[in-house]
Amino acid sequence: INRLHILRRDLMSDDESSQEGGGAVDDGMLGILDDGGGSGVLAVTDGAAGSGGGVSMQMLKAAAARKRVKSSKPKRSSSSSSRTRPVVKLLVTSVSRSYSEPWRRRQQRESSGTGFLIRWHDDDNAADNNNTDKSNAINRIRIVTNAHVVRNASTVRARASFGPHVVSCEVEWFSLPLDLALLKIAEGDWDDFCKGWKFGDLPSVADLVKREGKNAEVVATMMDPPSAVAVAGDGDATTDDGNGKNNATASKKKSSPADSICLTLSSGLPKLDENVTCVGFPQGGTQISVTRGVVSRIDVDAHYVLRIQIDAAINPGNSGGPVFDEKGQVVGVASSHLRAASNIGYIIPSKIVAMFLQMCMDGMEVKVEDRFSGLGELVVRTQTELDDEPKHVPGIPNLRIHGSQSLESKALRRHLGLEELEVTGGVRIVGAVGSVMGEESKDAPAGSDGKEENDSGGNNGDSAEEGTDDDGGHLRGNDVLLAINSIPIGMDGTIQLSPTRPDERINFRSLVTCQRVGSKVSLDVLRNKQRRELEVVLDMSKFLVSQYDDFDAIPLYVVVGGCVFSPLSLPLVQEKKSKSPSSFSRYYRDQRNKHEQVLVLSKVLNDDVNVGYHGWKNLVLKSVNGYEPTNIQELVAVLARKMHSEMIEFRCQLVGQDDADYVIVMNLKEVLQSEHRVLKQHMIASWCSTDATSKELREEVEQYEPSEAKRTVSWNTMKDVRSILERKEEN
């Protein structure tokens, strides 16, 4: 009776069971008699006409068989395999560079991470009529992961979650500021991918041309119609990119074979306490892992980019894996977890992922000269090296301000004229990039909200009287920012998360960081107690202190008399693991002008030539024999061209002690004589890195040393470079 009870309940739970003919069981055949105590007793009723009021076991068995067949058909919306099958384990071999010893690379390292397949379309390749090989098919599948998973990778291989299928991948697009990367399956492994993922219904364009007898472009469009990245159409409204287009726009289209093994991004932010599922390959095992939790918080990171906090376990190896909502859509990419805390993990929201993918699809590649701080177009890169490197999308956009100040003080609001206009919100701009320091900003009251970009408070702003009102395209110091794109800013610097979620608030800068570089935003500003509208084009953040290895920072050095000078960068500070790395924090949020760098004495390689300076490090270089180089290329040029006195004098300062100098003085002749000994002792090939030499200096050396072999050797020591330039002066 219990078995029949279960059978009846299962049959009735199927919406289509009552519509099936040929002996289907209906409500009249089986009934449950309730004795009042909640125990169900199966009874056979008289519902079957002409059957004598009974139900045969053959009918029940036939119905049960049909139920088993129907339930065996996979339902993509609820099947766990549809979520785990597109998830891959990434096996990465990387060789990173050293910043504390920038003349060498670190030991080869093997690591693993997670990625997932998405539907992709490359319009350029799809529109190529002559391209009839497998590359068109390959262009429909990509793998999304974290940038830190594949940074400095020499090899990347993707292993399936359901079997021993491994394919090689290439890093195609990169965004270290957003911590996202896009991988492309190597063309040579495409056939293995199709077999391993049972993707047999996605043949190459060439095969379809032979079979269908159609034009290659028509076949390519038929296989994968042009569209944006696959994004679901439900969820909260997202923010415009400034061009009137939504970053997470969903378009209704016919499903393609690629949809069967690819995941779909959710278009909105999940709600608090919403259930989420994290899938990946964390440490502690080799097979796929599934953890569940809820959305704990929606906040911003240190660069004011949206992030979501969840309490589902995120451990090393989960990075780059998808996080699903209850509908099976990807709401984010697992990114990091907070150490020394319980169940605090962070994911990158799907709207940020969609923005990154759309920038990749639109070919928004940032140029080398716009990436590297202090080097500009003088970066030495061959075309072959550029072709082998992944493409980088622009970094995080900003309003080109040094910081902002909350306006919770009534006296300050009255002083700025907000109460006269009955304005209840807004934040004060403490300073703008490229502005001149003014008296009013110097005397600005304290009261920062503790999250601002510049620790120096109001020392970077303009006064209200500076400039004229015709510079309306930029914010200025002492401006009061009231709204961005008509979204009001509270006096604490927060905004509503969305119109449908007014009780949740977030930092106002998230309105900027979720846009693309080059987008336009409208600003409601109070300047000199008068309201005005500004239209600002968002620029890429260019920090004075480089933030990311291989994006805006590369290891650079100059060795002079055993003293190692390098540009200050965040990777350098992190690698040195100083007990007080925050001593340089005053520079971290400053935006650079042109090719400006902060040069520091990284360390001293002990030798007889530098006795008395052993152990010196972490000093800011101010001048060399009276010259004040603004970047490392100028430092190399000064040492090679302008050192004509008997002594070399380096004047350095500790951070925060601008009125105190530490002086390093060495004999120039002894420095040149000891150069070969110092370089050989520490296995350093050259006295300076290749990118530390400017284009002008290299052309000058090539002009007066026509022999390429001698010229190559001469770059190894400062002595040989100076000899070539002295030959020029003699001529």
Stockholm file with secondary structure:
# STOCKHOLM 1.0

chainA/1-731         INRLHILRRDLMSDDESSQEGGGAVDDGMLGILDDGGGSGVLAVTDGAAGSGGGVSMQMLKAAAARKRVKSSKPKRSSSSSSRTRPVVKLLVTSVSRSYSEPWRRRQQRESSGTGFLIRWHDDDNAADNNNTDKSNAINRIRIVTNAHVVRNASTVRARASFGPHVVSCEVEWFSLPLDLALLKIAEGDWDDFCKGWKFGDLPSVADLVKREGKNAEVVATMMDPPSAVAVAGDGDATTDDGNGKNNATASKKKSSPADSICLTLSSGLPKLDENVTCVGFPQGGTQISVTRGVVSRIDVDAHYVLRIQIDAAINPGNSGGPVFDEKGQVVGVASSHLRAASNIGYIIPSKIVAMFLQMCMDGMEVKVEDRFSGLGELVVRTQTELDDEPKHVPGIPNLRIHGSQSLESKALRRHLGLEELEVTGGVRIVGAVGSVMGEESKDAPAGSDGKEENDSGGNNGDSAEEGTDDDGGHLRGNDVLLAINSIPIGMDGTIQLSPTRPDERINFRSLVTCQRVGSKVSLDVLRNKQRRELEVVLDMSKFLVSQYDDFDAIPLYVVVGGCVFSPLSLPLVQEKKSKSPSSFSRYYRDQRNKHEQVLVLSKVLNDDVNVGYHGWKNLVLKSVNGYEPTNIQELVAVLARKMHSEMIEFRCQLVGQDDADYVIVMNLKEVLQSEHRVLKQHMIASWCSTDATSKELREEVEQYEPSEAKRTVSWNTMKDVRSILERKEEN
#=GR chainA/1-731 SS CHHHHHHHHHHHHCTTGGGCCSSCCCTTTEEEEECSSSCEEEEECSCSTTTTTCCCHHHHHHHHHHHHHHHHSCCTTTCSHHHHTTEEEEEEEECCBCSSSTTSBCCCEEEEEEEEEEECCCHHHHTCTTCCSTHHHHTTEEEEECHHHHTTEEEEEEEESSSSCEEEEEEEEEETTTTEEEEEECGGGHHHHHHHTTCTTCCCHHHHHHHHCCCHHHHHHHHSCSCCCCBCSCSSCCCBCSSSCBTTCCCCCCCCGGGGGCBCBCSSCCCTTCEEEEEECCTTCSSCEEEEEEEEEEEECTTCCEEEEECSCCCTTCTTCEEECTTSCEEEEEEEECTTSSSCEEEEEHHHHHHHHHHHHTTCCCCHHHHSTTTGGGCCCCHHHHHHSCEECCCCEECSEEEEECCCCHHHHHHHTTTTTTCCCCEEEEEETTCCCCHHHHTCCCCCCSCCSCTTTTTTCCCTTSSCTTCTTSCCTTCEEEEETTEECCTTSEEEEETTEEEEEEETTHHHHTSCTTCEEEEEEEETTEEEEEEEECEECCBSSBCSBTTTBCCCCEEETTEEEEECBHHHHHHHTCSCGGGGGGGTTCBCCTTCCCEEEEEECCCGGGTTCTTCCSEEEEEETTBCCSSHHHHHHHHHHSCCSSEEEEEEECTTCTTCCEEEEEEHHHHHHHHHHHHHHTTCSCSBCGGGSCHHHHHHHHHHCCCHHHHHHHTTCHHHHHHHHHHHHHC
#=GC SS_cons         CHHHHHHHHHHHHCTTGGGCCSSCCCTTTEEEEECSSSCEEEEECSCSTTTTTCCCHHHHHHHHHHHHHHHHSCCTTTCSHHHHTTEEEEEEEECCBCSSSTTSBCCCEEEEEEEEEEECCCHHHHTCTTCCSTHHHHTTEEEEECHHHHTTEEEEEEEESSSSCEEEEEEEEEETTTTEEEEEECGGGHHHHHHHTTCTTCCCHHHHHHHHCCCHHHHHHHHSCSCCCCBCSCSSCCCBCSSSCBTTCCCCCCCCGGGGGCBCBCSSCCCTTCEEEEEECCTTCSSCEEEEEEEEEEEECTTCCEEEEECSCCCTTCTTCEEECTTSCEEEEEEEECTTSSSCEEEEEHHHHHHHHHHHHTTCCCCHHHHSTTTGGGCCCCHHHHHHSCEECCCCEECSEEEEECCCCHHHHHHHTTTTTTCCCCEEEEEETTCCCCHHHHTCCCCCCSCCSCTTTTTTCCCTTSSCTTCTTSCCTTCEEEEETTEECCTTSEEEEETTEEEEEEETTHHHHTSCTTCEEEEEEEETTEEEEEEEECEECCBSSBCSBTTTBCCCCEEETTEEEEECBHHHHHHHTCSCGGGGGGGTTCBCCTTCCCEEEEEECCCGGGTTCTTCCSEEEEEETTBCCSSHHHHHHHHHHSCCSSEEEEEEECTTCTTCCEEEEEEHHHHHHHHHHHHHHTTCSCSBCGGGSCHHHHHHHHHHCCCHHHHHHHTTCHHHHHHHHHHHHHC
//
